[in-house]
Amino acid sequence: MRTKGAKVKPGDKIYAGNMGKAAAFFVIGKKDLALGMNILGAHIDSPRLDLKQVPLYEDTQMAMLDTHYYGGVKKYQWVTMPLALHGVFVKKDGETVRVDIGDRPGDPVFGISDLLIHLSSDQMEKKASKVIEGEKLDLLIGSIPLKQETDAKETKDTVKANILKILEETYGVEEDDFLSAEIEAVPAGEARDFGFDRSMIMGYGHDDRVCAYPSFQALLNVTEPEYTAVCLLVDKEEIGSVGATGMQSRFFEDTVCELLHLAGGYSELSLRRAMRHSKMLSSDVSAAYDPNYPEVTEKRNAAYFGKGLVFNKYTGSRGKSGSNDANAEYMAKIRNILDHRKIAFQTSELGKVDQGGGGTIAYILANYGMQVIDSGVAVLNMHAPWEIISKVDLYEALLGYQAFIEEA
């Protein structure tokens, strides 16, 4: 964010970061900011396994890392899968040490063991939610004991000690540094073309990277819009948009305050007007129709691969609980913009009425009185370690997002 003495003018590109986990990007428009903004908002967190604060232990000469899963996951999907570790150690003196291991060629990977089929008769009788318990999602990370000098004092937990030696040599950290670390275990490997025809992409974290990326790219493609264009990327959506980096924080509102100040027009009233007059696409994924599980969707109101950008007028659960329900006038405006540019789009619900449901950041921005609707890309395997999307839908999302910030 620009600081004291700076002024903004149409076409300026400005960004503000929030603790390295959220960011807001602006292309300043020709019209006064108080007349509103065109906002593309997505989240950049995904379901994963986080290391606990005291994670490292040894059991029967195997070194393990204790985890706590983040977001809505089917826990049984995460066992026997190669996992990578990403994140940071922050030492007491403030030094930050990045961890990035498991995704480069030649890197080791990590994983969670599962019972062999020969001994799993009891396990197979359990409900899917209980087949793997959350406390069983511990990573196996080593099995070689530390080589000890013959005259040295005997070391307890020698495999753990060897892992600590490797961590010290590689990253310069000690065991207590886990107390101020944020390290995530995620599926190891790059996104891949999917299908004989290469029409799809399989990758980790399509929810919500597949919306965050085209949102950001659409903003980069805009030079001098009529209304200020915004790409808002936030954290913590998968656990309720809470905390200092989630959408429920004051980060975005405070950033708009700063922009109004730089433009020389800040007041509480101008801030409220800027937020109330804004229009937003809550860029989040939707559930794609799955021919293997047709019973959970209603075909006339489902999203399909290859049919373009998806709009969910409402999400929520059952009786639209927890939903932002966009008004008809706003939906009509969006239709007009996309039809004018011949951009493919579709509408959808998140499954049958009584089947379940979900939510996004849409309702939080709607609290300001701005017009908001959910839009995104249809996804198969949502929240699984590997998700699938259509390349056509991704491309149409980029076109649709750019059309929105240029014409809404």
Helices and strands as residue ranges (DSSP letters): E 13-18, E 22-27, G 33-35, E 37-43, E 48-59, E 62-70, G 75-78, E 83-90, E 96-101, G 117-119, G 123-125, H 128-131, G 134-136, E 139-142, H 158-171, G 175-180, E 181-187, E 192-194, E 200-203, H 206-220, E 228-234, G 237-239, H 251-262, H 268-276, E 279-283, E 286-287, G 294-296, G 299-301, E 309-312, E 316-317, H 328-340, E 345-347, E 357-358, H 362-366, E 371-376, E 378-380, E 387-390, H 391-407
